[in-house]
Amino acid sequence: MQCKDKVTIDTVAERAKVSKATVSRYLNGKLKMISEDKQERIFHAINELKYKPNRTAQSLKSKTSGMIGCIVSDMGSPFSSILTKGINKECIKRGYQLILTDSEDDAVIEKNAINSLIERNVDGLIINSTGNNDRFILELYEKGLPIVLADRPLATEGEIDTVTTNNAESIKMALLYLKKIGYTKIAFFSSAVKTNEVRKIRYQAFCQNVQEIFKYPGEEYAYFYSDLMDCKDKLNVFISNNPSERIAILAINGVCLLDVLKVIINYTGINIGTEIGICGFDNWGWADLIGPGITTITQNTWKVGETAAKLLFERILENPQAEARTKVLNNLLEVRGSTVCFAK
C-alpha cells in the first residue's frame, strides 16, 4: 500500500486506468473532453486513494482559488441539506472546496455573507436567495462574478443563471388529481410568503387553478399562519366552514406540510385520508411513514443542487461569457393514502 503522502496524479491515473493528462483535465474541470465512464473511474480513484490536489499550485497556474461559496436560506431545513449534498458532490468531482453559509432567510445576513465570500476570493456563488437582494446579486453577476440561483428565481427584472422546478405546473397537476378523485374544497396552507419567489409562484398558481378547476376564488381558501397554534386555528376555521364538502389541504412546502400534520394528529382527531385529504410539496423521507402515507409533490432537490453546480463550473471553467441560462426540472406527484378516491 502506497503511503498517503506519496499519492500523486500518476497514482490516480494508474488506478483509474487513464492517462495523466486525462486526470489533469478532470481536476481542472474540463469534463466535456472526458467520457462519463472515465470521469467515474477518476472520481472513485481519487476517493479511494484519498488524493488531495495541490490547490495552491493549481490556483497559481489557473488564477482560481479552488473554492465555491454557497448560501442557503435555512441550514436546518432538510431541503438545504439535500441541496448542498448535490452541490458538494459536483465540487468533489472538480476538486473544489465548498464553503457553506446560512442566511437564516434574512436579507442583511445574506448580503454580509455574499460580501464575506467574495473577500475570500471564491470563484463563484450558488445562492438560495431571500429575494431581498436581487438587484445587488444581479449587479455582481453583470460585473462578471459567476453566480447561480438554486431553487428560487429572481423576483426582479433581469437574467441570471438559475435552476428551479416546475412549481406552477405541479400545483395544477395536484389540483387536477384532487378534483378527479372527488375532493370539492381545497385549502392552501403556508407560512408568510414575504419575498420568497417560489412561494409567490405556488400561491399564484393555486389561486388561478382553483378558480379554473373548482370554480371558486382560491384567495378565499389560502391560509397564511404565523406559528403552530395559528395553523391550528386556521385549520379549524377551514374544517368548520365546510361541513358538507370533501376537503383537502395543499401545503406550500415540507415545513408547512409537517406543521399541518402535527396539528391534525395532535389537536383534531380527524382521520387523514378518509376525513381530510393531505398533499404537499417535498418528500423528505418520512412521507410514507406517517399515517396512511402522505401524498407529495416530490422535487429532486439533490438534482437542483447538482445542476446548479454544473452550470456554475461551466461558467467558471468553460464559457464565462455565455448567455444566462434557466434550467427547470420536473416534479413528480407521488400518491399515497392521505388522498383517497371518493366514489361518484
Beta strands, then each sheet from edge to edge (+ up, - down):
strand 1: 67-72
strand 2: 97-102
strand 3: 124-127
strand 4: 147-150
strand 5: 161-165
strand 6: 185-190
strand 7: 222-224
strand 8: 247-251
strand 9: 277-281
strand 10: 295-298
strand 11: 326-329
strand 12: 332-334
sheet 1: 2+ 1+ 3+ 4+ 5+ 11+
sheet 2: 7+ 6+ 8+ 9+ 10+ 12-
end
